[in-house]
Amino acid sequence: ATEASSVEATWRNGSKTAHQIKVVPTYNFSLVMRERHLRWVVEQDLKKALRYFSNSLDWIDTDAANRTVYQPSLGQIEHYLFKQRPSPDRWVYDWETTKNDSLAVDPKCLGIGWYNAKHRRWEGMVIPIRDAETLELLWSMTELHRLYELVRRAYQDGRLWYGQNIGGFDFTVDDIHVGGHPKKSLDLLNIHKAQFPQQKHNLALITSLL
């Protein structure tokens, strides 16, 4: 299976001289001949390999990082959710939690992104709820209730929210802690499954191929 990131391998020739070569794993071509739906995957891998070998494959979008607001205040959160002009028409969100069991979690962090049509770019904010190491709350209970109130209001005002598996895990976290989940949503994981039902759907597939 194709890995999410390329690896470097060491090859030694007959003279025992070490050479560093770049390797991009992909599906065996004989398999692609039998399973034609994999052809698109291999084509994407080959395009990626050309960029990788020419040192033009950049996994980190530094501009996107600069457009992300970390640890915003309640006032900033309210501004980004409700007072931007023009108002973004595409929103994405994702919960990071203390455990993978959605019925026994404490939220650690909420990421919210939006598409700025005026500048044709994605922007966002990362809202920490708990300390990543100690898991201590970073907000007072009054502030936390206000935060959840703002998020719940944004969920219910008719905007469309996108996310990965939000209809499962994230909705449960929303219902337990925020008190409601998005009124309108689109779970991208379901689209992936419909398009590539033969694939194992995990983060590696999404980030590497889709």
C-alpha positions in Angstrom: 0.0 0.0 0.0 1.1 3.6 -0.6 2.5 5.2 2.5 1.5 8.7 3.5 5.0 10.0 3.1 8.0 9.1 1.0 11.0 7.4 2.5 14.7 7.4 1.7 16.6 4.1 1.2 20.3 3.4 1.1 21.6 1.4 -1.9 25.1 -0.1 -2.0 26.6 -1.0 -5.3 29.3 -3.6 -6.0 32.1 -1.3 -4.8 30.3 -1.0 -1.4 29.8 2.7 -1.9 26.7 4.0 -0.3 24.3 6.1 -2.3 21.1 7.8 -1.0 18.2 7.3 -3.3 14.6 8.6 -3.0 11.8 6.1 -3.0 8.0 6.6 -3.5 6.1 3.4 -2.8 3.0 2.7 -4.9 0.9 -0.2 -6.1 2.4 -3.0 -8.3 1.5 -2.4 -11.9 0.3 -5.9 -12.4 -2.3 -5.3 -9.7 -3.3 -2.1 -11.4 -4.0 -4.0 -14.6 -6.4 -6.3 -12.7 -7.9 -3.5 -10.5 -8.4 -0.7 -12.9 -9.8 1.6 -10.2 -6.3 1.9 -8.8 -4.9 3.5 -11.9 -5.9 7.0 -10.7 -4.0 6.3 -7.4 -0.8 5.3 -9.3 -1.0 8.3 -11.6 -1.2 10.6 -8.6 1.8 8.8 -7.0 3.9 9.3 -10.2 3.0 13.0 -10.3 4.0 13.3 -6.7 7.2 11.4 -7.4 8.2 13.9 -10.1 7.7 16.8 -7.8 9.5 15.0 -5.0 12.5 14.0 -7.1 12.8 17.6 -8.4 12.7 18.9 -4.8 9.5 20.8 -5.5 7.2 18.8 -3.2 6.5 20.9 -0.1 4.3 19.3 2.5 4.1 22.4 4.7 2.1 25.4 3.6 3.8 28.1 5.6 1.4 30.7 4.3 -1.5 28.6 5.6 0.2 28.4 9.0 0.6 32.2 9.1 -3.2 32.5 8.3 -4.1 30.4 11.3 -4.9 32.1 14.6 -3.8 30.0 17.7 -5.4 30.5 21.1 -7.9 33.1 20.0 -9.8 35.1 22.6 -13.6 34.8 23.0 -13.9 38.1 21.2 -11.8 36.9 18.3 -13.8 33.7 18.1 -17.0 35.6 17.9 -15.6 37.9 15.2 -14.3 35.0 13.0 -17.6 33.1 13.4 -20.1 35.9 12.8 -18.6 39.2 11.8 -16.4 38.6 8.8 -17.3 40.4 5.6 -18.0 39.0 3.2 -19.1 36.0 5.2 -17.3 32.7 4.3 -19.5 30.2 2.6 -17.4 27.1 3.4 -16.6 26.0 6.9 -14.7 23.0 8.2 -14.1 21.8 11.8 -12.4 19.0 13.7 -12.3 17.9 17.4 -9.1 16.6 19.1 -10.0 14.7 22.2 -8.3 12.9 25.2 -9.5 9.5 24.0 -10.7 7.8 20.8 -14.0 6.7 22.5 -16.4 9.5 21.7 -18.6 8.6 24.7 -15.7 9.0 27.2 -13.7 12.0 25.9 -12.8 15.4 27.1 -12.2 17.9 24.2 -8.5 19.0 24.0 -8.8 21.3 21.0 -11.2 22.5 18.3 -10.0 23.5 14.9 -12.2 25.7 12.7 -11.4 26.7 9.1 -13.2 28.8 6.5 -12.6 29.7 2.9 -12.0 33.4 2.3 -13.5 33.9 -1.2 -12.2 37.5 -1.5 -8.6 36.4 -1.1 -9.2 32.8 -2.5 -7.5 31.1 0.4 -8.2 29.0 3.5 -7.9 30.6 7.0 -8.6 29.2 10.4 -8.2 29.2 14.1 -7.1 26.6 16.6 -8.9 26.8 20.0 -7.2 24.8 22.8 -9.5 23.5 25.5 -7.1 21.6 27.6 -3.3 21.6 28.1 -1.8 19.1 25.7 0.4 17.5 28.4 -1.4 17.9 31.7 -5.0 18.0 30.3 -5.8 20.9 32.7 -8.6 23.1 31.5 -7.4 26.4 29.9 -10.7 28.2 30.4 -12.8 29.0 33.4 -16.2 27.3 33.4 -17.9 30.6 32.5 -15.6 31.1 29.6 -16.0 27.5 28.4 -19.8 27.8 28.5 -19.5 31.0 26.5 -17.2 29.3 23.9 -19.7 26.4 23.5 -22.5 28.8 23.2 -20.8 30.6 20.3 -20.0 27.3 18.6 -23.5 26.0 19.1 -25.0 29.2 17.6 -22.7 28.9 14.5 -23.8 25.2 14.1 -27.5 26.2 14.1 -27.5 29.3 11.8 -27.8 27.4 8.5 -24.1 27.5 7.3 -22.7 24.3 5.8 -20.0 22.5 7.8 -17.5 20.0 6.3 -15.4 17.5 8.1 -14.0 14.0 8.2 -16.2 11.5 10.0 -18.1 14.4 11.6 -21.4 12.6 11.3 -20.0 10.0 13.7 -17.3 10.9 16.2 -17.5 14.7 16.1 -21.3 14.8 16.3 -21.1 12.8 19.5 -18.6 15.1 21.0 -20.7 18.1 19.9 -23.9 16.7 21.5 -22.2 15.8 24.8 -20.2 19.0 25.3 -21.5 21.7 23.0 -25.2 20.8 23.3 -25.9 20.3 19.6 -24.2 19.5 16.3 -24.3 21.3 12.9 -27.8 21.7 11.4 -26.3 21.3 7.9 -23.1 19.2 7.3 -21.3 17.2 4.7 -19.2 14.3 5.9 -16.3 14.0 3.4 -15.5 10.5 4.6 -18.7 9.2 3.1 -17.8 10.8 -0.2 -14.4 9.0 -0.1 -16.1 5.7 0.6 -18.5 6.2 -2.2 -15.7 7.0 -4.6 -13.2 4.4 -3.5 -15.1 1.6 -1.7 -12.2 -0.8 -2.1 -9.8 1.3 -0.1 -9.1 1.3 3.6 -10.3 4.7 4.7 -7.9 6.3 7.2 -5.8 9.5 7.5 -3.0 8.1 5.3 -5.4 7.6 2.4 -7.0 11.1 2.8 -3.7 13.0 3.1 -1.6 11.0 0.7 -4.1 10.5 -2.1 -7.3 12.5 -1.8 
